[in-house]
Every structure is written in structure tokens, then in C-alpha cells.
Amino acid sequence: SFSRPIVEQLDFILEAGASMKKYVAGLDDYDVQYHSFSQEKLTSLYEYQSETSKLETFETFADQNSVSPGEKLSYENRWSEISASKFNVRAMNYKKLKKKSPSRAALYDIVCCDCWQVESKKPHVAKYMQLPPLASRRPRSSRTLLAPVPDLLVINIMLPSYPPSGLLSKKRIDGPGHSIVIFAKLSEGAKASYDDPAMKLWSKFVNTKTPKERERLKMITRVANDYDLKLDRITSALLRRYNGVPWLVRPEYEFHTGEGYFEIDIDFHLFPYFVLSNAVPLLNNFGPKTILDCALIIQGDRDDELPERVLACVTLRHLNLNRAPTITLQGSTRNFFF
């Protein structure tokens, strides 16, 4: 759950321990609002408004515990919105000019984030939840009738908490870990820009039957406060080399669809030894001190697919995975409510 100013804007909210909640703090250099974790629960009612109809009120079981604006900004486990313009993406004629420019507004607005400790990785997390009865929106374009795009985007980042397998040993691909789950809704701006190349590319990505098309998913992860971290020389050099550099997620992903939603699962359990022995320990060791900007993008290659546009983006602040609530998700029939 979330503090009052954000509850008024929410379309979705999570029951399963809902460890992240909206928090309105004092303004910092980025002039943003903060959201924090909590583990207290209570029952609330919210309504989901669609563009065409008012859906039935649905019950949510979640936290609702406002955090005082006077609380220190160093408090762990928060998230905040970030403007998509903070990320540079491929501009027109990229293959020739190799130029990038700030992204236009993201196609999806973040409405809820959460983080859990789990006994084993949990792909297709949306199947454990009872979502509002949303229908995929079919874009109306003056030139082309596109396939439907989902109103709800679920991003499930699955991280291992066990040590990586040695280079000469059989790779372990499942076990205890954490899930960072992000929920986003199709923005009003995206609904009005179906002729946008990025929207067409997203529609093609969601509805394709060709696995090759899905290989375009890429992510930007950027430590925004690397100057605050006391890193050793090798780790500092690796961070400078890869910080903020887009990387293709393939092939460590899964995609799942349901009524009105599309889920992207990024499975770090499958990542190579180099990542598991460097990036994941870096997050575990320095997460509580780190401000991490994240963005997903569908890569545009041809000029008619450019300029690129951020799909969804969020800032994770002072992430302490060991303080995330532990949950058990068993069977596909158990429902958690938004």
C-alpha cells in the first residue's frame, strides 16, 4: 500500500506482503517522490478506472503506513519515478550517425513495486494474483491497424541469493533468492501516440510468434551515486566500464501473457558466472547505499523503428534485499489482490 497522495493515483496495488509503499518526502536534487517498503497489512478498497468503462471495486490487502516527510532520505528499500529523458536512446538515422538523444516519455507509468525473498525463483508471478479484469487495448492508427498492447506491464527480476556455481562445476539455475516485481500501466501519452515507432515496435514485440523479435529487449542499469560507494579498484573499474551501458537481456528471459497484461521475467539465475560473481554481489553488498536507475527498452534497428523510447523506468534506492519480506507462492490458484 501507499501513502494517501499516491493512493489517489493508483490503479493497482499488491497484497503479497506489499513491501514497497508510496512515500512523499522532501525534495532532493532530482525533485522526485519516494516510495518505501513496509510489512504491515490492512484492508482497503480501490477502484480501477479504464478509459472506456468503470470496473467493479476490488478489494486489496496491503500496507498503508505513511512515512513521515521528516524521515531521513537514507532509509532503506525505496523506489521513485524517474523521467525517461534521463536515459539516452537511439535517435533517427542511428546506424549512420551513431547518435543518441534523451528518450521521450516512457510508454508505461510505474504504479507499484515490490521485493520478496523466495525459496525458489517464481516466474510468471502474475498468475498468483487476481488482477483487475483488464482487456488489451487495440491501438487505432491513421495508417496501420496494430495488434493489441497490454494495459498492464509486469516486470519480474529474479535474483539468486546462493553463491554462483564454479566455472568447472554444473551450473545451478534455481534456489533461494529475491524477486523485484514492478507493475506499470499504459500511460495516457502512449494511448494517444499509436503512430509512434516505439509503440508499433512494442505492439510487434508483444504479439510476435517469432522468438527472434523478442531478442531486442535491452536494459539500462545505472548506479547514480557511485561517488558514495567505497569500492575497491577492480570493482570501481568494472562499474565505470559498464555503468549505464545498455545490454541485451537475451536469452535469460521469459514472457507470459494473460488477460490485459504482459509479463517480462528477467532470470539472473541463468546469467553467466562473470555477472553472478560480480554484479549480483555488488548489489547485495552495496545495495543499501546505492541509488540504481533502471530502464527497459525495445531496440530499434531500422529508421522506421526509430527513435527509440523507454518502455518503463524506475529508480531503486538503498535496496536491502535481506530485509525484504519472505513469501510463499504455491500453485496457480492462490490469489493475491491488487
C-alpha positions as CSV (number, residue, x, y, z in Angstrom):
1,S,0.0,0.0,0.0
2,F,0.9,3.6,-0.2
3,S,0.6,6.9,1.4
4,R,-2.5,9.0,0.6
5,P,-1.3,11.3,-2.2
6,I,-0.3,8.2,-4.3
7,V,-3.2,6.0,-3.4
8,E,-5.3,8.6,-5.2
9,Q,-3.4,8.0,-8.4
10,L,-3.1,4.2,-8.2
11,D,-4.7,1.7,-10.5
12,F,-3.1,-1.4,-8.9
13,I,-1.9,-2.4,-5.5
14,L,-0.4,-5.6,-4.2
15,E,-1.2,-7.9,-1.3
16,A,1.6,-10.3,-1.0
17,G,3.5,-8.6,1.8
18,A,3.4,-5.4,-0.3
19,S,6.8,-4.3,0.9
20,M,7.1,-1.1,-1.2
21,K,4.8,1.8,-0.5
22,K,4.5,5.4,-1.7
23,Y,6.3,7.9,0.4
24,V,6.2,11.7,-0.2
25,A,9.5,13.1,1.1
26,G,11.1,16.5,0.9
27,L,12.5,17.3,-2.5
28,D,16.1,16.5,-3.3
29,D,18.2,17.4,-6.3
30,Y,16.0,15.3,-8.6
31,D,12.7,16.8,-7.3
32,V,11.1,13.3,-7.0
33,Q,8.7,11.5,-4.7
34,Y,9.9,8.5,-2.8
35,H,8.2,5.1,-2.1
36,S,9.2,2.8,0.7
37,F,8.8,-0.8,1.9
38,S,6.6,-1.9,4.7
39,Q,5.2,-5.2,6.0
40,E,2.1,-4.1,8.0
41,K,-1.2,-5.1,6.5
42,L,-4.7,-3.8,6.4
43,T,-7.7,-4.0,4.1
44,S,-8.6,-1.2,1.7
45,L,-10.9,-0.6,-1.3
46,Y,-9.9,1.0,-4.5
47,E,-11.5,1.4,-7.9
48,Y,-9.9,0.9,-11.2
49,Q,-11.0,3.4,-13.9
50,S,-10.4,2.4,-17.5
51,E,-10.7,4.8,-20.5
52,T,-14.0,3.3,-21.6
53,S,-15.7,1.9,-18.5
54,K,-15.7,1.8,-14.8
55,L,-14.8,-1.6,-13.5
56,E,-16.1,-3.1,-10.2
57,T,-14.5,-2.1,-7.0
58,F,-12.0,-4.7,-5.9
59,E,-10.5,-5.4,-2.5
60,T,-6.9,-5.1,-1.7
61,F,-4.9,-6.4,1.2
62,A,-1.9,-4.3,1.6
63,D,0.1,-1.9,3.7
64,Q,-0.9,1.6,4.3
65,N,1.5,3.3,6.6
66,S,2.7,6.7,5.7
67,V,6.3,7.6,6.3
68,S,6.9,11.0,7.9
69,P,8.4,13.6,5.5
70,G,11.0,14.3,8.1
71,E,12.4,10.8,8.0
72,K,16.0,10.5,6.7
73,L,16.3,10.0,3.0
74,S,18.8,7.3,3.6
75,Y,16.1,4.9,4.8
76,E,16.4,1.6,3.0
77,N,14.2,0.0,0.3
78,R,12.6,2.8,-1.6
79,W,11.7,3.4,-5.1
80,S,10.9,6.6,-7.1
81,E,9.8,7.6,-10.5
82,I,12.5,8.9,-12.9
83,S,12.0,10.7,-16.1
84,A,12.6,8.7,-19.2
85,S,14.6,11.7,-20.5
86,K,17.4,10.7,-18.1
87,F,18.1,7.8,-20.5
88,N,19.7,8.3,-23.9
89,V,18.3,6.1,-26.6
90,R,19.0,5.6,-30.3
91,A,18.0,8.6,-32.4
92,M,16.9,8.8,-36.1
93,N,19.5,7.5,-38.6
94,Y,21.4,5.8,-35.8
95,K,23.2,3.3,-38.0
96,K,24.8,6.1,-39.9
97,L,25.3,8.8,-37.3
98,K,25.6,6.7,-34.1
99,K,23.8,9.4,-32.2
100,K,21.7,9.1,-29.1
101,S,19.3,11.5,-27.6
102,P,17.1,11.7,-24.4
103,S,14.1,9.4,-24.6
104,R,10.6,10.8,-24.8
105,A,8.2,9.9,-22.0
106,A,8.0,6.2,-21.1
107,L,5.3,4.2,-22.7
108,Y,4.3,2.8,-19.2
109,D,4.0,4.6,-15.8
110,I,5.2,2.7,-12.7
111,V,2.4,2.3,-10.2
112,C,3.7,-0.3,-7.8
113,C,6.9,-2.1,-6.9
114,D,7.7,-4.8,-4.5
115,C,10.5,-7.1,-3.4
116,W,10.3,-10.5,-1.8
117,Q,12.5,-13.2,-0.5
118,V,11.5,-16.6,-2.0
119,E,12.7,-20.2,-1.6
120,S,13.0,-20.7,-5.3
121,K,12.6,-18.5,-8.3
122,K,9.0,-17.6,-9.3
123,P,8.4,-17.0,-13.0
124,H,5.1,-15.7,-14.2
125,V,4.3,-14.1,-10.9
126,A,1.1,-12.5,-12.2
127,K,-0.6,-15.9,-12.3
128,Y,-0.5,-15.9,-8.5
129,M,-2.5,-12.7,-8.3
130,Q,-6.1,-11.7,-9.1
131,L,-5.7,-8.7,-11.3
132,P,-8.4,-6.2,-12.4
133,P,-10.3,-7.6,-15.4
134,L,-8.4,-5.5,-18.0
135,A,-8.6,-6.0,-21.7
136,S,-5.7,-5.5,-24.1
137,R,-6.1,-2.2,-25.9
138,R,-6.1,-2.3,-29.7
139,P,-4.4,0.8,-31.0
140,R,-6.1,2.9,-33.5
141,S,-3.7,4.3,-36.0
142,S,-4.4,6.5,-39.0
143,R,-2.1,4.4,-41.1
144,T,-1.9,0.9,-39.7
145,L,-4.2,-1.2,-37.5
146,L,-1.8,-2.6,-34.9
147,A,-2.2,-5.7,-32.7
148,P,-3.3,-5.1,-29.1
149,V,-1.0,-3.8,-26.5
150,P,-1.5,-4.6,-22.8
151,D,-2.8,-2.1,-20.3
152,L,-0.6,-3.7,-17.5
153,L,3.1,-4.5,-17.7
154,V,4.6,-6.7,-15.1
155,I,8.4,-6.9,-14.8
156,N,9.8,-9.7,-12.6
157,I,13.5,-9.5,-11.9
158,M,14.6,-12.8,-10.3
159,L,17.9,-12.7,-8.4
160,P,19.8,-15.7,-6.7
161,S,21.0,-15.4,-3.1
162,Y,23.1,-18.5,-3.3
163,P,26.8,-18.4,-4.4
164,P,27.4,-18.9,-8.2
165,S,28.5,-22.3,-9.4
166,G,32.2,-22.6,-10.1
167,L,33.4,-22.4,-13.7
168,L,34.1,-26.2,-13.8
169,S,31.0,-27.4,-11.9
170,K,27.5,-27.9,-13.0
171,K,25.6,-24.7,-13.1
172,R,22.9,-24.2,-10.5
173,I,19.9,-22.5,-12.0
174,D,17.4,-22.4,-9.1
175,G,17.3,-21.9,-5.4
176,P,16.6,-19.3,-2.8
177,G,16.7,-15.7,-4.0
178,H,14.7,-12.5,-4.4
179,S,12.1,-11.2,-6.8
180,I,11.9,-7.5,-7.5
181,V,8.5,-7.0,-9.2
182,I,7.4,-3.9,-10.9
183,F,3.9,-3.1,-12.1
184,A,3.2,-0.4,-14.7
185,K,0.2,0.9,-16.6
186,L,0.0,2.1,-20.2
187,S,0.4,5.9,-20.0
188,E,-2.1,8.4,-21.3
189,G,0.6,9.7,-23.7
190,A,1.1,6.3,-25.1
191,K,-2.6,5.8,-25.7
192,A,-2.6,8.9,-27.8
193,S,0.6,8.0,-29.8
194,Y,-0.2,4.8,-31.6
195,D,1.6,6.0,-34.7
196,D,4.8,6.4,-32.7
197,P,7.5,4.0,-34.0
198,A,8.2,2.8,-30.5
199,M,4.6,1.9,-29.9
200,K,4.5,-0.1,-33.2
201,L,7.6,-1.9,-32.2
202,W,6.2,-2.7,-28.8
203,S,3.0,-4.0,-30.3
204,K,5.0,-6.2,-32.6
205,F,7.2,-7.4,-29.7
206,V,4.1,-8.4,-27.6
207,N,2.3,-10.2,-30.3
208,T,5.1,-11.8,-32.3
209,K,5.3,-15.5,-32.8
210,T,9.0,-15.2,-33.8
211,P,11.4,-15.6,-30.9
212,K,14.0,-13.6,-32.8
213,E,11.8,-10.5,-32.4
214,R,11.9,-10.9,-28.6
215,E,15.7,-10.7,-28.6
216,R,15.5,-6.9,-28.9
217,L,14.7,-6.4,-25.2
218,K,17.5,-4.4,-23.6
219,M,18.0,-2.9,-20.2
220,I,19.9,0.1,-18.8
221,T,21.1,-0.2,-15.2
222,R,23.0,2.8,-13.8
223,V,24.4,3.5,-10.4
224,A,23.6,7.2,-9.9
225,N,25.7,7.7,-6.8
226,D,28.9,5.8,-7.5
227,Y,30.8,8.5,-5.8
228,D,29.2,7.5,-2.5
229,L,30.4,3.9,-2.7
230,K,33.8,2.9,-1.3
231,L,34.7,0.3,-4.0
232,D,38.0,-1.4,-4.4
233,R,40.0,-0.6,-7.5
234,I,38.8,-3.6,-9.6
235,T,35.2,-3.2,-8.8
236,S,35.4,0.6,-9.4
237,A,36.9,-0.1,-12.8
238,L,34.2,-2.6,-13.7
239,L,31.5,-0.1,-12.7
240,R,33.0,2.7,-14.8
241,R,33.2,0.3,-17.7
242,Y,29.6,-1.0,-17.6
243,N,27.6,1.6,-15.7
244,G,24.7,2.9,-17.7
245,V,25.6,0.9,-20.8
246,P,22.6,-0.8,-22.4
247,W,22.7,-4.6,-22.6
248,L,20.6,-7.1,-24.3
249,V,18.7,-9.3,-21.9
250,R,18.7,-12.4,-24.2
251,P,18.5,-15.2,-23.6
252,E,17.9,-15.1,-19.8
253,Y,14.2,-14.1,-20.0
254,E,10.7,-15.5,-20.2
255,F,7.5,-13.8,-21.4
256,H,4.0,-14.5,-20.2
257,T,0.6,-13.1,-21.1
258,G,-2.8,-13.0,-19.5
259,E,-6.0,-11.0,-19.7
260,G,-4.9,-7.5,-20.1
261,Y,-1.3,-8.0,-19.0
262,F,2.2,-8.9,-20.3
263,E,4.9,-10.1,-18.0
264,I,8.7,-9.9,-18.6
265,D,10.7,-12.2,-16.4
266,I,14.5,-11.5,-16.2
267,D,16.2,-14.5,-14.7
268,F,19.6,-13.7,-13.2
269,H,19.8,-17.4,-12.0
270,L,20.7,-18.2,-15.7
271,F,23.3,-15.4,-16.1
272,P,26.9,-16.4,-16.7
273,Y,29.5,-16.7,-14.0
274,F,31.0,-13.3,-14.6
275,V,27.8,-11.5,-13.9
276,L,26.8,-13.7,-10.9
277,S,30.3,-13.3,-9.3
278,N,30.4,-9.5,-9.8
279,A,27.2,-7.7,-10.4
280,V,24.9,-9.7,-8.0
281,P,27.4,-9.5,-5.1
282,L,27.8,-5.8,-5.8
283,L,24.0,-5.3,-5.4
284,N,24.0,-7.4,-2.2
285,N,27.0,-5.7,-0.6
286,F,26.4,-2.1,-1.7
287,G,22.6,-2.1,-2.4
288,P,21.7,-0.3,0.9
289,K,23.9,2.6,-0.1
290,T,23.1,2.6,-3.8
291,I,20.7,4.6,-6.0
292,L,20.0,2.5,-9.1
293,D,18.3,3.8,-12.2
294,C,16.7,1.1,-14.4
295,A,15.0,1.2,-17.7
296,L,13.7,-1.3,-20.3
297,I,13.8,-0.5,-24.0
298,I,12.9,-2.4,-27.1
299,Q,15.8,-2.0,-29.5
300,G,15.1,-0.2,-32.8
301,D,17.2,-1.2,-35.7
302,R,15.7,0.3,-38.9
303,D,14.9,4.0,-39.4
304,D,11.2,3.3,-39.3
305,E,11.7,1.9,-35.8
306,L,13.4,5.0,-34.5
307,P,13.8,7.0,-32.4
308,E,13.7,4.5,-29.5
309,R,11.6,5.2,-26.5
310,V,11.9,3.9,-22.9
311,L,9.3,1.2,-22.2
312,A,9.3,1.7,-18.4
313,C,11.8,3.1,-15.9
314,V,12.2,3.3,-12.2
315,T,14.8,4.3,-9.5
316,L,15.6,1.8,-6.7
317,R,17.0,3.4,-3.7
318,H,19.1,1.9,-0.9
319,L,17.9,-1.6,-1.7
320,N,18.5,-4.1,1.2
321,L,17.3,-7.4,-0.2
322,N,17.9,-9.2,3.2
323,R,15.1,-7.0,4.7
324,A,12.5,-7.9,2.1
325,P,9.6,-9.9,3.4
326,T,9.5,-13.7,2.8
327,I,6.5,-15.1,0.9
328,T,5.5,-18.5,-0.3
329,L,3.7,-18.8,-3.7
330,Q,2.3,-22.3,-4.2
331,G,0.1,-23.4,-7.0
332,S,-1.6,-21.3,-9.7
333,T,-4.9,-21.0,-7.9
334,R,-3.8,-18.8,-5.0
335,N,-4.9,-15.3,-5.5
336,F,-3.3,-12.1,-4.3
337,F,-5.3,-8.9,-4.9
338,F,-4.4,-5.6,-6.3
